[in-house]
Amino acid sequence: MFNVQDIRKDFPILSRKVNGKPLVYFDNAATSQTPQQVIDTIVDYYSNYNANIHRGVHTLSQEATDLYEQARQNIQAHFNAKFSHEIILTSGTTHSINLVANGFSSLLKKGDDIIVSALEHHSNIVPWQMLCERTGAHLKVIPMNEDGELIMEAYDKLLSKNTKLVFVNHISNALGTINPIETIIEKAHAVGAAVLIDGAQACPHVKPDVQKLDVDFYVASAHKMCGPTGVGMLYGKASWLNKLPPYQGGGEMIAEVTFEKTTYASLPHKFEAGTPNIAGGIAFGAAIKYMNTIGFEAIAAYENELLHYATEKLLQIEGLKIYGTSESKTSVISFNLNNIHPYDVGTILDKLGIAVRTGHHCAQPIMDFYKIPGTVRASFAFYNTKKEIDALVEGVKKAKMMLS
Ligand SMILES: *Cc1c(COP(=O)(O)O)cnc(C)c1O
């Protein structure tokens, strides 16, 4: 059964102090903490298996290759991809998105439309703007409402036979809104467009089924779901991945090289040029295993409890406003205190050992919508507690007293 005190023992960092106070880590939407099981996997790899993969005939290389490919299969099973070669290991969400955006350069032309949403992270805006510059395609934006939800009637109006691609995040990192991706995918497919879902913020909370979603591309980063930094994944339907040209040239991604012509390796290696983050990939597999051991249903239920507890307590503070008030959201609370700058609130909280994010959260268009410079964002994970939320609430009250 779910026992948060037991779970906390898996995370060594949670017992450290910051500025003399017990660490309260509420910046999970930026990066999650790493359990001992995942740390051990990395240490074990470098202690016992370190070798380059897919190359050597020697034992170490074969063992490292097996572990790496086993991790790919763990990831495949987790996302329920049909084939393991539909899982491309990348350096993270940003890399995955750029890989797809680059691939579409040769498939788009002037007059084509790309649709993104107003709730996107910069890494799901800028690569598409660059793609539009290269191809002459047009970028259209699904607008949002005051609650931080996408306006679906507006989406209907943007879709046309010119729509080639739709890119939306599964869950907004700035506000926590869970977007209706099933409907978004279905409607895009009805006009013949492909869909990429940015799952970076969703994967710490839910277990996506890419076949059930019938999504064309789904991307995520390991470091937001208990894994290490510098590794992530791209799921793509094999039919799409076969159509896209390689992203980077180099070792590992070729079948045959001569100075006249190079032929490319088959999936997934076509998109995995160079020596990858081997330990990271293996640890990504371990992180997924760890999270599944706890169970995504238990995680979601507990985090929801934290979200409601914190929302209620924070709203009791006069002058505190929460941005992102959809009924359908995960454990992220973006807020401001009267006219106090979020940075000042964040600095006082840090003195109290409480880690929150302040700023625009790589989503400036959302801040422009609300006409604010940024927010204080507290994001909760399954290893956080109500006691920690009480500390946050006291800290915010203190910040308000000191700054107003
Ligand atoms: C964190 C995040 C990204 C970027 O992920 P990286 O790991 O920095 O590449 C993209 N989209 C969303 C929604 C995110 O939360």
The ligand as an SDF file (V2000), in Angstrom:
LIG
                    3D

 15 15  0  0  0  0  0  0  0  0999 V2000
   10.2260   20.3330  -19.0930 C   0  0  0  0  0  0  0  0  0  0  0  0
    9.3590   20.4530  -20.2450 C   0  0  0  0  0  0  0  0  0  0  0  0
    9.8870   20.5000  -21.5460 C   0  0  0  0  0  0  0  0  0  0  0  0
   11.3680   20.4840  -21.8140 C   0  0  0  0  0  0  0  0  0  0  0  0
   11.9780   19.3320  -21.3490 O   0  0  0  0  0  0  0  0  0  0  0  0
   13.5650   19.1880  -21.3690 P   0  0  0  0  0  0  0  0  0  0  0  0
   13.8140   18.0080  -20.5030 O   0  0  0  0  0  0  0  0  0  0  0  0
   14.1240   20.4610  -20.7920 O   0  0  0  0  0  0  0  0  0  0  0  0
   13.9770   18.9940  -22.7700 O   0  0  0  0  0  0  0  0  0  0  0  0
    9.0050   20.5740  -22.5850 C   0  0  0  0  0  0  0  0  0  0  0  0
    7.6820   20.6080  -22.3880 N   0  0  0  0  0  0  0  0  0  0  0  0
    7.1300   20.5690  -21.1610 C   0  0  0  0  0  0  0  0  0  0  0  0
    5.6560   20.5780  -21.0110 C   0  0  0  0  0  0  0  0  0  0  0  0
    7.9430   20.4940  -20.0530 C   0  0  0  0  0  0  0  0  0  0  0  0
    7.4220   20.4520  -18.8260 O   0  0  0  0  0  0  0  0  0  0  0  0
  1  2  1  0
  2  3  1  0
  2 14  2  0
  3  4  1  0
  3 10  2  0
  4  5  1  0
  5  6  1  0
  6  7  2  0
  6  8  1  0
  6  9  1  0
 10 11  1  0
 11 12  2  0
 12 13  1  0
 12 14  1  0
 14 15  1  0
M  END
$$$$
